[in-house]
């Protein structure tokens, strides 16, 4: 169990321990269910910098060498990518002379958009060997590995420096984020821009998003925690914005400390709001553990009531967040008949810990469940539009956060 902060190396204070859970990204074939392993999961906060993080570190090879989340599956995700690239083009002159490097490039969707729209040079790195075939079909040059400072030196020797480094939804996944920031500093040219997207700690607390707590997510980031990482690695945040991703995320634009980019006043305003929200008080996170228990009770009571009244319930979204929620709340195949998901990589498999079969969403209007528990609740608008026929036929969708409620 980790006892030191992943950012500043000071002591951790334990906040909450869950029972052992299966790895949320490890979907199972039927024959693998009996051999499934479960691991401790506990939440802690740094005594000094107040960074929220888990203490139970699993080998990244076990988590990410085979990965079943595909960026290109979600239209909402593609829209976010397009908006990011537009901003980089207008504000930082992303163009056909630019060199772009993406950390955790997944199936190559972002880099394909860069090549198609701006004709930029694009290079990615990702450890998931199963996703390389997908990125290769998109003609994306991808290094199959984890990113680190050591790896950045090898990349720089072969490809020289880059104008842009992009890391979307990956900083939270690494036990040593300082090593990532150090590697990015090494790869960027003097006026280069580093873009980070992370689920925002303020939303996690305000909306009770404890489904973010699973072994892939080692740290939960505020603007303060990202500023601390920048300060330790000769970088600075020059702009920040809130985006509609993962239930509310920060998108930060970062440069080298000594380059003369002016820091936008949004950076100060965002940090002020975090302080006002009490994100850096121990009392806040003790209260968070109480909020989690109350929410678990509400969700379980709702599902028990529906089952008692003979309603059928399935779920939508075999995301890591969804599997965390099901396991933390002890919602298994006693409650949920099926889980529907668009990913071909997951269909036909069973969910970790709860062992519910995952099937194609085309069967929703054949099976006609009375209720769908929306595990991918952050994509509610996209999924509601997609499942319009189900809703028009009196199907009902339950959104779990911030409190369980029916989609209206």
DANORSUL-V861093 format. One record per backbone hydrogen bond with DSSP energy under -1.0 kcal/mol. CO is the residue of the C=O (numbers start at 1). NH is the residue of the N-H. If there is no record, write none. Layout:
CO;NH  CO;NH
//
This chain:
3;12  5;9  10;5  11;47  13;45  16;43  21;39  23;26  25;27  28;350  29;32  30;33  33;36  39;21  41;18  42;55  43;15  43;16  44;53  45;13  51;46  52;220  53;44  55;2  59;63  60;64  61;65  65;129  70;73  71;74  74;78  75;79  76;80  77;81  78;82  79;83  80;84  81;85  82;86  83;87  84;88  85;89  86;90  87;91  88;92  88;94  95;98  98;121  99;163  99;164  100;123  101;166  102;125  105;108  108;112  109;113  110;114  111;115  112;116  113;117  114;118  114;120  115;119  121;100  123;102  124;143  125;104  125;105  128;131  131;135  132;136  133;137  135;140  136;139  141;124  143;126  143;145  148;152  149;153  150;154  151;155  152;156  153;157  154;158  155;159  156;160  162;189  163;193  164;101  165;195  166;103  167;197  170;173  171;174  172;218  172;219  176;179  177;181  178;182  179;183  180;184  181;185  182;186  183;187  184;188  187;162  189;192  193;165  194;254  195;167  196;252  197;169  198;250  200;204  201;205  202;206  203;207  204;209  208;210  209;212  210;213  212;214  214;217  216;218  218;54  221;201  222;226  223;227  224;228  225;229  226;230  227;231  228;232  230;233  230;235  234;257  236;255  238;264  239;253  241;251  243;245  243;249  245;248  248;200  249;243  250;198  251;241  252;196  253;238  253;239  254;194  255;236  256;259  264;267  265;269  266;270  267;271  268;272  269;273  270;274  271;275  272;276  273;277  274;279  275;278  278;281  282;286  283;287  284;288  285;289  287;291  288;292  289;293  290;294  291;295  292;296  293;297  294;298  295;299  296;300  297;301  298;302  299;303  300;304  301;305  302;306  303;307  304;308  305;309  306;311  307;310  312;371  313;337  314;373  315;340  316;375  316;376  319;323  320;324  321;325  322;326  323;327  324;328  325;329  326;331  327;330  332;335  332;336  338;315  339;359  340;317  343;346  343;347  346;349  349;358  350;28  351;355  356;351  357;339  358;348  359;341  360;363  361;364  363;367  364;368  370;396  371;314  372;398  373;316  373;375  376;379  377;380  379;383  380;384  381;385  382;386  383;387  385;388  387;391  388;392  389;393  390;395  391;394  396;372  397;407  398;374  399;405  405;399
//
